[in-house]
């Protein structure tokens, strides 16, 4: 029912920045909890950041606190992940997900942090 499309991934040097975007379809976008997850090669998918429907509550994995910022623009049906001070261990495929219970998922966008 809901479709999510990520963009903004790419190759960046350590210490650099990227902003990921997730465009969502559907009138109910503004009612959903939104989140970002990532999966590194050979590892399990892990939670990165989440944001409530109103944007008033956010959560971050300890590994990205102080470096990443999640935000949403309900008027544009878009959620963002601003990633600063990137580290090689941030390398992964990043997925956008939408609630309830993160039922809907995008196809992912590759982020590679390497010198």
C-alpha positions as CSV (number, residue, x, y, z in Angstrom):
1,X,0.0,0.0,0.0
2,X,2.7,2.5,1.0
3,X,5.8,2.8,-1.2
4,X,9.1,4.2,0.0
5,X,12.0,5.2,-2.2
6,X,15.4,6.1,-0.8
7,X,18.0,8.3,-2.4
8,X,21.2,10.2,-1.6
9,X,23.6,7.3,-0.9
10,X,27.1,7.2,-2.4
11,X,30.8,7.1,-1.6
12,X,32.2,9.6,0.9
13,X,35.5,9.9,2.7
14,X,35.7,9.5,6.5
15,X,34.6,12.7,8.2
16,X,32.3,13.7,5.3
17,X,28.6,14.1,5.1
18,X,25.6,12.7,3.2
19,X,21.9,13.4,3.4
20,X,19.6,10.5,2.7
21,X,16.0,11.1,1.6
22,X,13.0,8.8,1.6
23,X,10.0,9.7,-0.5
24,X,6.8,8.1,0.5
25,X,3.4,7.6,-1.2
26,X,0.0,7.7,0.5
27,X,-2.1,10.1,2.4
28,X,-1.3,8.4,5.7
29,X,2.4,9.3,5.7
30,X,1.9,11.9,8.3
31,X,0.5,9.4,10.8
32,X,3.4,7.0,10.6
33,X,6.4,6.5,12.7
34,X,9.4,6.6,10.3
35,X,12.8,5.1,10.7
36,X,16.1,4.4,9.2
37,X,17.8,1.0,9.4
38,X,21.1,-0.2,7.9
39,X,22.7,-3.5,7.1
40,X,26.4,-4.0,6.6
41,X,27.8,-6.8,4.5
42,X,27.5,-10.1,6.4
43,X,25.7,-8.5,9.3
44,X,22.2,-8.3,10.6
45,X,20.0,-5.2,9.9
46,X,20.1,-2.7,12.7
47,X,18.1,0.3,13.8
48,X,19.7,3.7,13.1
49,X,17.1,6.4,13.9
50,X,13.4,6.9,14.3
51,X,11.0,9.8,14.3
52,X,7.3,10.0,15.5
53,X,4.5,11.1,13.2
54,X,4.6,14.6,14.5
55,X,8.4,14.9,14.4
56,X,8.4,15.7,18.1
57,X,10.2,12.6,19.2
58,X,13.3,11.0,17.9
59,X,15.5,8.0,18.7
60,X,19.0,7.2,17.7
61,X,21.3,4.2,18.0
62,X,24.2,4.9,20.3
63,X,26.6,4.5,17.5
64,X,25.2,7.5,15.6
65,X,24.2,9.9,18.4
66,X,25.6,13.4,17.9
67,X,26.4,12.6,14.2
68,X,23.1,11.8,12.5
69,X,19.9,13.7,12.5
70,X,16.5,12.4,11.4
71,X,13.8,14.7,10.3
72,X,10.6,14.7,8.3
73,X,8.5,17.0,6.1
74,X,5.0,15.7,6.0
75,X,4.0,18.3,3.4
76,X,6.5,16.7,1.0
77,X,5.9,13.1,2.3
78,X,9.7,12.8,2.9
79,X,11.9,11.8,5.7
80,X,15.6,12.6,5.8
81,X,18.7,11.3,7.5
82,X,21.5,13.9,7.7
83,X,24.8,12.0,8.3
84,X,27.8,14.0,9.5
85,X,31.3,12.9,10.6
86,X,30.9,9.6,8.8
87,X,33.1,6.7,9.7
88,X,34.0,3.5,7.8
89,X,31.8,1.5,10.1
90,X,28.8,3.5,8.8
91,X,29.2,1.7,5.5
92,X,26.0,-0.2,4.8
93,X,22.8,-0.3,2.8
94,X,20.4,2.1,4.4
95,X,16.7,1.4,4.4
96,X,13.8,3.6,5.1
97,X,10.9,2.1,7.0
98,X,7.4,3.3,8.0
99,X,5.0,2.2,10.7
100,X,2.9,0.9,12.1
101,X,5.5,-1.5,13.4
102,X,7.7,-0.6,10.5
103,X,5.5,-2.6,8.2
104,X,6.6,-0.8,5.0
105,X,10.2,-0.8,3.7
106,X,12.1,0.8,0.8
107,X,14.7,-1.0,-1.3
108,X,17.7,0.7,0.3
109,X,20.5,2.9,-0.8
110,X,24.2,2.1,-0.5
111,X,26.4,4.3,1.7
112,X,30.2,3.6,1.5
113,X,32.6,5.5,3.8
114,X,36.2,4.9,2.6
115,X,39.4,6.8,2.0
